Amino acid sequence: MALRVVFSTKQGGNFVIAYGALAVAQATKAVPKALKKIHIEYDPNSEKDVALTDAGTTLLGTNRVARYLGRLFPEAKLYTGDSASLAQVDYWLDYTQENLVTKDKTLLEKNLEIINHHLKFRSFFVGYHVTLADLVVWGALRGNAIFLQTLKSERDSGEYLSRWYNQINSLDYIQKSFTELAAQKQQAQKAQKDQGSFEIDLPGAAKGKVVTRFPPEPSGYLHIGHAKAALLNEYFARKFEGKLIVRFDDTNPSKEKVEFEESIKEDLALLGITPDEVTHTSDHFEKIYELAVKLIKKGLAYVDDTDLETMRAERMEHIESKNRNLSVEENLRLFNEMKLGTPKGVACALRAKINMQDKNGAMRDPVIYRCNVENPHHRTGTKWKVYPTYDLACPIVDSLEGVTHALRTSEYRDRNIQYQWFIDALELRKVHIWDFSRINFVYTLLSKRKLTWFVEKGRVGGWDDPRFPTVRGIRRRGMTINALREYILMQGASQKDLMLEWDKIWAKNKKEIDPIAPRHTALKREGIVKVRVLDDDCEFKVEDRPKHKKNPDVGMKKTTYSRDLYLEFDDAKDLEVGEEVTFMDWGNVIVKSIKWHPDSTYIGLIEIQLNLSGDFKKTKKKLSWLSRTPESASPDNTLVPLVLLDYDYLINKKKLEEDDSLEEFLTEVSEFKTDAWGDANLRHCKKGDIIQLERKGFYIVDTEFSDDEPMHLIFIPDGSAESMKSKASEPTKPAVAAKAAVVVKPMEKVKEVKKVVKNEGAVKTSMYKQKPIYDHPPVFEHDKISKMYKMASVYGAEEVVETQTVVEEVKVDEVAPKAEAKKEKKEKKAAAAPEVVAPAGEGPLVSKLDMVVGKVLSVKRHPDADTLYVEEIDCGEAEPRTVVSGLVKFLKEDEINGREVVILKNLKPAAMRGIKSFAMVMCASNDDHTVVELLIPPVGSKAGDRVFIKDHEGEPEAQLNPKKKVFETVQPGFKTSDDLVATWNGNAFMTSKGVVKSKTLKGASIK
């Protein structure tokens, strides 16, 4: 059994991490014998700074843990030697505990002088190598805020002490400790940000006595907001071993249907919610009516025939109704008219008589009963003509059904006092109320009224449309129940309103589906390219391959190989003759010929030669392909026609305000279809199956394979920025039919047809029609005399020339869209290539970074920090810049000196161990930060050349404001692509000579 050492990472208060014990544990674990025997853990909630558990024995405190590890693993040489040496180590451990773990500045400074003097002629505290004494003293200083402040302010902490401290600080296992602690801190912060708390004080809650309720109205489908309310009510009912009631609030027969009620039951079951009791408000109609009569008799309710608009205005202006002081007898008579549904009764409503002068509008005599004679109730039929409102029914039924805690969203907060008023007025059992925040998402509507509008207007396919936030809608989009449930529970019972992004819930969903989703292949049909294998021994065959390379339990699939293949046009257009690429799940191939159509609009045929012994690690391109099945093959081996569907948000504004018009913010096109061919195995997928299409993403089967219609697959967002961004601002590309493609000829061959059109004030562009600025466009009569002067029109004659692009329709299944220019030859043609001009105009936040090409003139070690280099870098300015970088662990001096690098030069200068750094060297780093590479500017670049992000050029700031955290905001988007190009959110780092790259790192972070 492994020895466990648990370190607390608790934050706040006077808590200090046990750095010394952590350093000892990491140093000991670095010994091969101890590697698998010591298990280091971190606990953000532990009250003990360090606890070691071994064979049932637990030790607490740095010194006890350090001595135990030192004795148990003498191979680490941290606590070995003769008696005199061990005595000295023990002395310094005790000295540290007594003198360095202090907040007394005077005492600490006195002891720092003693330590500095001790280290004057020593590299280590005891002997000639690191011992427990060094690590425990270092840990105490590392955790002492006074000492750290002394270092930070560059005050003199002692020449010899500083030299020793920096030496210990640079040890590999110390750096590993820092890395792990930083990861723990980041994880804790993320968890704190993402996860709400259930640690709320439910008043009067006791085991076995808590009763909660979830009261949906059966007038629509359950959405993600309802799901939170349902799960919270279930959570507290189970936590206190109580009871959960699902009560259908069926008080409005105009909107309610049995269909909705049944769907809500099904969705609750899918969420894993099993109520202990299912009830209906209509079960209590008789009792609610009796209690309404009681209110009238007590003079606390009255019947009002004021029309709706007048009543609303009077309530807003605190004006009492003319009927407020009717007699009890008259009110009872009129309420009976309402019950019977007479013409007089239908014109009336029963109102609670509370306080028309109250500042809280909910207390200004709310309506508590109204007539409905036109729509029979889906459970009680035509028995009732009068129905209670939710405001009256909810507190009454809560009390009658034994509910102890009514959990309500914060939108009802103003009504809580009204709820209590009804309880008191009717002398009912008390119910505790707890508010929790609504769950809100960007670009998302949760209003049942607005969602109904989309359904009724035909803007969506129904309540289960993949664009809808209903449980059924997001399930159809590919959300798993586990991910949905876990994410909602993560939000807790907080009362703080949050506007959530969709990225985290979809990222959680990806973690659920990634390990189990079968892998398949699909290629877009538009412009699909035929490929011919030249090898004579390449024959048609079908082989079994795993559906998931990392999870054999997913099963096997049939993969077809033949001489006739397909490639996607987007992959094929960038190939070059002689290039070696990898065909996924097959091997390397060499491109022998590419036969473009004469007008360069599509590729007729590509010929390749197999090189299956080639090293796939050395190829830059990994391509998806499909076999063109011969007519003689079994139908089970033929390709499957697909329609790939993707969706945008229904609205194009993150949050609609109360006064916003819904129709002004509608996304005009929110469904996108792409025709594709899929591998033969897809014909066996069932509706609801989740798969991954290689290099395309995750999809859910919406329509199964049939001989008559193509399969429909819906794209599942994965939480990445690319999958979550709104497409509303992008030009909409219409769906391309499978049997015909419209091909735009290359720009130099486009014909222009000019025709004169009248200038009617509207601006005509190739994108959209813009309304004229003036209702009646002004007419300028140049012939009239003015104080100015006559100027000839800059456009010549009084006419507008409209240019049309000529397109031709090619009805061929394998036709391509407009072909992009072939990839330019790289190194040998770079000098002759025209310079890339940075786009003009103000860019986004990333454009504020001032990045340039720099040339390293000299490199030397930092005199006071073993992990740092000090470089002099030419940035194209009058004087070179001094730059301090932490590259000692990763690169030798001669690997940096003389190199061209990418420099971020408008960060605020910062002192690093006494030397001020005036820029930062940009590098690529793998995930665990074990490999770091300098970014490589394109051939022909020189010091001072501007580095910009493609399509995001702007004016960089002279110096970034640290408080605005510009670099910290955009840096997460800095990555290297599969072809090694440095990018920000997929847009390349560029100079006027070409793109910036890394040497070997793909998918790496850039820092």
FIBA-55103 format. One record per residue (C-alpha): residue in one letter; y, z, x. Coordinates in steps of 0.5 Angstrom, whole numbers, plus 500, padded with zeros to 3 digits. Example, Ala and Ser with C-alpha at 12.3 -4.5 7.8 and 13.67 -1.06 7.14 Angstrom:
BEGIN
A491516525S498514527
//
This chain:
BEGIN
M500500500A507498503L512503505R518503500V525504503V530504497F537503498S543505493T548499492K552503487Q559502486G565506485G567513486N566516493F559513494V557510501I552505502A547508508Y548503513G545507518A538507515L539500513A540498520V534502522A529499517Q531492518A530493526T523496525K521491520A523486525V517488529P511484527K507490526A512493521L514486517K509487512K508494511I516496510H518494503I526494503E529495496Y536495493D538499486P545499483N544505479S540510484E544516485K540517492D543513498V537512501A529514499L523513503T516513500D510513503A503515501G506519496T511523500T519522499L524523504L531523503G537522507T539517513N537522519R530524516V529516514A531514521R526519525Y520517520L521510521G522511529R516515530L511511525F513504529P514506536E513498538A521498535K523502541L528506537Y525513538T521513544G522515551D521522555S523529552A530528555S531522552L529524545A533530545Q539526546V538521541D537527536Y544530539W547524536L544524530D546531528Y553529531T554523527Q552527520E557533522N563529525L563522523V561523516T568525514K575523510D579528515K583523519T585528524L578530525L575523525E580520531K578526535N571524535L572517536E576519542I570523544I565517543N570512546H569516553H562517552L561509552K566508558F560506563R555505558S552499553F548504549F549511547V542513550G538509555Y539502556H537499549V538500542T536507539L536510533A543513536D546507536L544505529V546511526V553512529W554505527G552506520A557512519L563508522R561502518G561506512N567510514A574507510I578510515F575507521L575500518Q582501516T583502523L580496526K583492520S590494522E588492529R590499531D587502538S580505536G578505543E577499548Y569502549L568504542S570497540R566493545W560497543Y561497535N562489536Q556488540I551492535N555489529S553482532L545484532D541479528Y538485523I545488522Q547481520K541480515S543487512F550484511T547478508E542482503L548487501A552481499A547478495Q546484492K553485490Q554478488Q548479483A550486481Q557483479K554477476A550481472Q556486470K560479468D554476464Q551482461G553487456S551494455F547497449E549504452I553505445D554512442L551511435P554517431G548521428A543516430A536520431K529518432G525515426K532516422V536510423V536504418T540498420R541491416F542484417P545481411P546473411E548469406P543464404S549458404G547455410Y543455416L542461421H547459427I547463434G553468432H548470426A542470431K546476435A548480429A540480427L538481434L542487435N540490428E533489430Y534492437F537499435A532499429R526499434K530503439F530509435E524508431G527506425K527501420L530494419I532491413V534483412R538483406F540476403D547477400D546472394T553474390N556466390P551462386S556456387K553455395E547459395K540455395V533457396E532452402F537456406E534462404E527460407S530457413I533463415K526467414E523462419D529462424L528470424A521469425L522464431L527469434G521474434I525479428T520482423P524486418D521492415E523490408V527484405T531485399H537481396T544484393S542481386D536486386H542491385F546487380E545492374K547498379I553495382Y556493375E555500373L559502379A564497377V565500370K565507373L571505378I575502371K574509368K577513374G583508374L581505380A580498378Y583493373V582486370D588481372D589474370T594472375D592465378L590465385E596462388T600467385M596473386R595471394A603471394E604477391R599481396M603478402E609480399H606487397I608486390E604489384S601485379K603485372N596488370R596493375N597499370L593496364S590502360V582504362E580501355E584494355N580494362L574495360R575490354L577485359F571486364N566485358E570479356M568477364K561479363L560474357G563469361T568467355P574463356K579469357G574472361V573466366A581466367C580474370A578477376L577485377R581488382A580495386K586499385I588502392N595501395M599495395Q604497400D599498405K600495412N593493412G592487407A585489406M587495402R592491397D588491391P582486393V578482388I571485387Y568481381R569474379C566469374N562464375V559460369E558453371N552455377P546458375H544464380H537461384R534468383T537471376G538464373T544465367K543472366W549474369K556470368V560475373Y558477380P561482385T564480392Y562482398D567487399L564491393A557489394C556491401P558498401I554500395V548496397D548499404S548506401L543505396E538502400G539508405V542504411T545509416H548504421A552498419L553494425R559489423T562484427S569485429E572480424Y571486419R575491423D581491418R576492412N572498415I577503412Q576499405Y569500406Q570507406W574507400F569504396I564509399D569515397A571513390L564512388E561518391L556515395R552517401K556516407V554510412H556509419I560503421W559500428D563494430F561489436S564482438R563476435I559471440N564465441F563459445V567453448Y568447444T564450438L565451431L561457428S565457421K560456416R566452412K567447418L560446419T559444412W565439412F561436418V555435414E558433408K562428411G556425415R559426422V552429423G545428421G544435418W544442419D539441425D543436428P543437436R550438436F550444432P550451434T545453429V538456431R535449429G540445432I540448439R532448438R532441437R536440443G531443447M533451447T527455448I527461443N525466449A532463453L536464446R533471445E534474452Y541471453I544474446L541480448M544480455Q551480451G550487449A553491443S560490447Q567490442K570486447D571479445L569473449M569466449L563464453E561457456W555454455D553453462K549460463I545460457W542453459A541455466K537461463N533455459K532451465K529457468E524457462I522450462D522448469P516451471I512448466A515442464P510436465R514430470H514423467T518417469A523413465L527407467K533404464R532397460E539395461G538390467I531392469V529389476K522386477V519388484R513384487V509387492L507382498D501386500D495382498D490388498C495391493E491391487F491394480K489401479V490407475E489414479D490421476R496425479P498432477K504432472H507438475K506438483K507446483N503448477P497445477D495448470V500443467G494438467M494431470K497424468K495417469T499413474T498405474Y499401481S500394481R503388485D508387479L513393479Y520395476L526398479E532401475F538396477D542402479D537403485A536396486K543394487D544398493L538396497E538392503V533387506G529390512E531397509E525402508V525407502T520411499F517410492M516416489D509418488W506412492G509412499N514408503V516400503I520395506V525391503K523384505S528380500I533380494K534375490W540375486H543371481P548366483D553369480S551376482T551379476Y543381476I537381481G532376479L526379484I526384490E520383494I517389498Q511390503L508397503N508402509L504407506S504411513G511411514D515418514F518419507K522425511K526419514T528415509K534416505K533413498K527416494L526411488S523411481W519405479L514403474S508398474R509392470T502392466P498386466E496383459S489384461A490392462S488397456P494399451D494406454N496403460T502400458L509402458V512406452P519404449L524409449V531411447L534417451L539421447D545425450Y551428446D558431447Y561437443L563435436I571437438N575436444K579443445K575449448K578453442L581451435E587456433E588458426D593453425D590447428S587441424L580440425E581433424E586432430F581435435L574431433T571427438E570420436V564419439S559424441E552421441F550416446K544412446T540409452D534404452A529405457W522404459G517410460D510411463A504410459N503418459L509419454R505416448H501422448C507427448K508431441K514432437G518438440D514437447I519439453I518434459Q522432465L524425467E524424474R531424477K534424470G533431467F529435462Y528432455I525434449V521429444D525428438T520422435E513421437F510414440S509409435D507402435D513400430E519405433P521407440M520414442H526418442L528423447I534428447F537430454I537438455P543440459D541444465G547448466S550444471A557442471E555435470S551436464M556441461K563437462S566434455K565426455A571426450S576424456E571418459P571411456T566410451K560405453P557403447A549403446V546397449A541393445A534392448K533385447A540383449A545385455V553383455V554381462V561381465K562376471P565379477M572380478E574374482K570369477V573372470K577367466E584369463V586367456K593367455K596368448V603370445V603376441K608379437N611385440E610390434G612396437A605399439V602399446K596395447T591397452S584395454M582403452Y586405446K591403441Q597408442K602409436P609407437I614412439Y619410434D617409426H622402427P622399434P629398436V631391437F636390443E641384442H643382448D648377446K653383443I658385448S657392450K660397456M654395460Y652388462K646383460M640383464A635378463S628381461V623383467Y618379463G621373462A621370455E621375449E613375449V607379451V602376454E595379452T589378457Q582377455T576378459V571373458V564375457E557371456E551374452V545373456K539374452V534376457D530383457E531384465V539382465A543387469P550389467K556387472A553388479E557392484A559389490K553390495K553396500E557394506K554394513K555401516E556402523K557395526K562393520A566399520A571397524A572390521A572393514P579394510E581401510V580405503V587407500A587414497P589414490A596416488G598421484E597429483G590431483P586437480L586444484V582441490S588436491K592442494L587443500D590440506M584437510V584433516V580430522G581434528K578433535V575440539L579440546S576447548V571452546K570459549R567465546H571471543P573476548D571482543A566479538D560476540T559472534L565468534Y568462538V575461539E577453539E583449541I583443536D588437536C590436528G594430530E600435531A605436536E601442539P593444538R591449533T587455535V581456530V576462530S569460527G563464527L558459529V555462535K549463532F548456530L551451535K552451543E559450546D557443548E555441541I562443539N566441545G569434544R567433537E571430531V570435526V573436519I579442518L582445513K589447515N593450510L589457509K594463510P593464518A588470519A587475525M579475527R578481532G585480534I586473535K589469529S586463526F590457524A585453520M578453518V572448521M568445515C561446516A554444511S550450511N543451508D541456502D539462507H544460512T540459517V542452519V549450520E552443521L559440523L561435518I562428521P568424520P567416519V567412525G574410527S577416525K582420529A585427529G590428524D587423519R587425512V581427509F581427501I576427495K575420492D579419486H582426486E588425491G594429490E600432494P597438498E600445499A604447505Q600453505L595456500N597462496P591467497K592470491K591464487K584463490V584456490F579454496E575460493T575456486V573449488Q568451494P562452489G563444488F562443495K555440496T552434501S548429497D541426498D544421502L548426506V555425504A560431503T562431496W566436491N563435484G559429486N566426489A566424496F570427502M573421505T578418510S581411510K575409514G570411510V566417507V565424511K557426512S553432514K548430520T541432516L542437511K542435504G544439498A547444502S553448501I560446505K564452507
//
